[in-house]
């Protein structure tokens, strides 16, 4: 068999890739490729947020976009609010609505009817968490989304709007990545919330190992949670946190998942773990997948559960 000329061969020798005159360590190529993907992910974050969207409007409800400087993120950020159009005085309960991955602060208002709740006397707050899972990112010191959500945003909402500041009427509800955060902070900050709703929560995200088939996702998760098996990953893992949390002080948790989505298995596993430890919660499945068509079927029951658990006027 005739071999190719040496000058046209592409050789791998001792971890180095060589083609013609270019020779770099294979590890260096991986670093370069990782950097390009992270850059692309960050670009996509901005690209997905550029359209203005088409928010739903409701009688007796005002929609407002607010920009302020977040100390945790070291930059200006924007969030969206639904609140009663006519304020009769007094303070109102607050519900934080967290979006999923590849979404933004406009998503809840564009894809759901949740804003109708504001007509009954509540403030609905929809922040922007890009792809952060709403935590302080391990690989991005300036992306402290946990500090932003729990401290900066809450302080701005309570200073700017007639929001009650007590835990008894504060709730957190999220879809997918946002559902992960709702569970995360129900377990780690029970002093802040009386109710947590999680629709199709991505609870297994910190458990996911590096995969070449899902290279982009693996790089994102490493940026957010740190390296596979690291202490930081364990500290953000709901399956670990549920073994540490006190069922007696944890807020009431409402969880749903579609019967056709890939996350159903992990959500069922988490619900079983809560059952064994005696947490106050309910878990439901409905027909559908991991999308807003399914979540819109689930939100009414979620907010009914919220109403039954919180002393919220009119909700």
Buried (B, 14 or more C-beta within 10 A) or exposed (E): EEEEEEEEEEEEEEEBBEEEEEEEEEEEEEEEEBEEBBEEBBEBBEEBBEEEBEBBEBEEBBBEEBEBEBEBBEEEBBBBBBBBEEEEEEBBBBBBBBBBBBBBBBBBBBBBEBBBBBBBBBBBBBBBBBBBBBBBBBBBEEBBBBBBBBBBBBBBBBEEBBBBEEBEBBBBBBBBBBBBBBBBBBBBBBEBBBBBBBBBBBBBBBBBEEEEEEBEBBBBBBBBBBEBEBEBBBBBBBBBBBEEBEEEEBBBBBBBBBEBBEBBEBBBEBBEBBEEEEBEBEBBBBEBBBBBEBBBBBBEBBBEBBBEBBEBEEB
